[in-house]
């Protein structure tokens, strides 16, 4: 892994929540340490599908171009590639760890990671790499136990308001994660 590290974003189909998170985080990280790479995948994804129509509309309204995005299934190789795995739901975290048990220390839900940052001990300059952030989050995990609030509800099959709610939660959590990575 390069100095920055790799972040894997995971949801179910890789057609709404994880693409939203990937795009939002990418926009927030230009000032972050060089070498940070982002990928996303789905625990039940089919290779090559576009984001949902509703996710595309929500992303376009926020200034993102997701027209060329294509889904990919979650694999043990992707999990091994990542220095930090951020999932939409606690169930996805379980799927990741079942694929690669040693990933338990680097795998969190996105909302959980944002919440843990309130108690994580980061160096004064912030996390200077993705592995450093994952380690700080793992150390903080014992302070704040998992919560149902750590899940970002799946908007699939729901209304546009459901997609907007998911996007709002993802935006807030990605801001927190990006802020920890680019703090100087």
N, C-alpha and C positions, 0 to 999 in steps of 0.2 A: 504494500500500500504506500502511496506517496505521503508526503508530510501532512497533507490535509486529511485524507481518509475518505472512506466511502460510506454513504448513508443509503440504506434501502428502506423504502416506504411500502407498506403492505396493507392491502385491504382484501376483499373477497374476490371480485371479478377484475380488478385493476382497470375499471372503467369509469370511476367517479372519485372516490375519496383519495386513493393513493396518487392518481394523476394530479388531482387538485393540489395535494401536499407537495408533490415533486415540483410542479410549476411555481407554486407560491414560494417554496424554499429557495429555488433557483434564483428567483427575482431578488430575494432578500440577501443573498450571499455574495454579491460581487465584491464587497469589502472584506470578506472573510479570508482566512489563510488560503493561500494557493493550494491547488491539488485536491480540493473537496469535489467529489464526484457523487452524483445522485442517480439512483435507479429506482424503479418501482415494479411491483409484481402483485399477483393475486393468488390467494390460497386455492381458488377454484376458477382461475382465469383460463381462457382459451387464447392461444397465440394469435396475435394480429388483429384484435377487434378494436374499433375506435371507442372513444369515450361516449357515454350515453348522450343522447340529444339534449337532455336537461342539464347534464354536467357541462356540455359544450356551451349552452346558453349562459349558464352562471359564470363560467370562466370568461367568455367573450365580454360579458357585461362588466367584468373586473379588469379588462384589458389584456387577457391572456389568449394566446393562439394555441389551441389544442387540436386543431384539425388534423395534424399529421401524427398525433400520438397513437400508439398501438400497444395493446395489452400484452403481458407475458405472464406465464405461470411461475409461481414460486418454486424454486429448486434449492437443494442443499448447496449447490455451487454458488448461487446468488447470496445465500445466507453467509457462506464462508467468505465471500468477497467483501462483505460489509464489515465496517468497524462499528456501526451503530444501526440497529434495525428499529424502525418506528412504525407501529401498527395502528390501524384504526380501532381495533377492539382487542380486549383481553383474550378472546378466543383465537385471534390471529397470532397472538404471542405464543399461545400453546402450540399452534400449528408449526410455527417457526422452530420452537425448541424441540418438538418431536422430530423434525427433519434433521436438526443438528443440535444435540443436547448441550454441547459446550457454548452455544449461543445465548444461554440464559442470562449471562452477565451483561450482554450488550443489547438486549431486546426489551423494549418498553412499548407501551402505547404512546402515541404522539401526545395525547392530553396528559398522560401520566408524566412524561418527560418534562412538559411545560410546568406541571405542578411541582415536580421534584426540584426544579431549578430554584424554587423559593427557599429551599433548605440545603441545596448542594453546596459544597465547599469548592468553589472554583478559585484558581489563582487570581491575584489582583487584576491581571490582564485578561481574565476570562479563560475559556478553554482554547488553547492554541492549536488544537487538532481534534478531529472527531474521536480518536481513541481516548484522549484525555477527557472529553465530555462524557463519553460512555462510562468511563471509570468513575467520574464524579457522580453521575446519575446512579450507578450501581451502589456506591457507598451510601447515597442518600435514601435508597429504596427502603431500608429498614426503619427510617424515621417516619415516613408517610406510607402506610399500607395501601394496597390497591383499593380502588373504589369503583362503583358502577359509573361514576362520573368520568372515569378514564376511557370509556367507550364513546366513540363518535358514531352515532346511529347511521345505519345504512339508509340512504335516501331512495334506493332502487325500488321502483314500484310506487313511490310516494308522489307528493305534489312538488311543485316548484318551490314552495315554502320549505319543504323538507331539504331540498338541495341547497337552498340559501342558508338554512340553519347549519347544515354540515359544513358548508364553505366558510361560514363565520367562525365556527369552532376551529376548523383547520387553520384559518388565517391567524387567529389569536395564538394558537400553539406553535405554528411555524415562526411567528415573530419572536416568541420567547426562545426557541431553539437557535434561531439565527442570531439573536442578540447575544446569547452566550458564546457563540462561535466567533463573533467579530468584535467583542468587547476588547478594548485596548487600554 
